[in-house]
Amino acid sequence: MAAWLPLALAAPALPSVVNFIDKFIVEREVHDARAMSIVAGVMFAGLWLVIG
């Protein structure tokens, strides 16, 4: 079996897992989704300013 085959099969599965975990966290832990998007935007903007 080629070494790339497991990676090629896992590539579509990883975003699916991330989407599932994200949906689970947002539904269970975040009470105000708008506030979560604002906080994430501020964090990404700060990270962008730090990294440049």
C-alpha positions in Angstrom: 0.0 0.0 0.0 1.3 3.4 -0.9 2.3 5.8 1.9 0.0 8.5 0.6 -3.2 6.4 0.6 -4.0 6.8 4.4 -3.3 10.5 4.2 -5.6 10.9 1.2 -8.3 9.0 3.0 -7.9 11.0 6.3 -7.9 14.4 4.6 -11.7 14.6 4.1 -12.3 13.1 7.6 -10.3 15.7 9.5 -12.5 18.7 8.6 -15.6 16.6 9.4 -14.3 15.9 12.9 -13.4 19.5 13.4 -16.9 20.7 12.3 -18.5 18.2 14.6 -16.4 19.2 17.6 -17.0 22.9 16.8 -20.8 22.4 16.6 -20.7 20.5 19.9 -18.7 23.2 21.7 -20.9 26.0 20.3 -24.2 24.3 21.3 -23.0 23.2 24.7 -20.7 25.9 26.0 -21.4 29.2 24.1 -24.5 30.9 25.3 -24.3 33.9 22.9 -23.0 33.0 19.4 -22.6 36.6 18.4 -20.3 37.3 21.3 -18.2 34.3 20.3 -17.7 35.6 16.8 -16.7 39.0 18.1 -14.2 37.5 20.5 -12.8 35.2 17.8 -12.4 38.2 15.4 -10.6 40.2 18.0 -8.3 37.3 18.8 -7.5 36.7 15.1 -6.9 40.5 14.6 -4.5 40.5 17.5 -2.7 37.5 16.3 -2.4 39.0 12.8 -0.9 42.2 14.3 1.6 40.1 16.4 2.7 37.9 13.5 2.5 40.7 10.9 
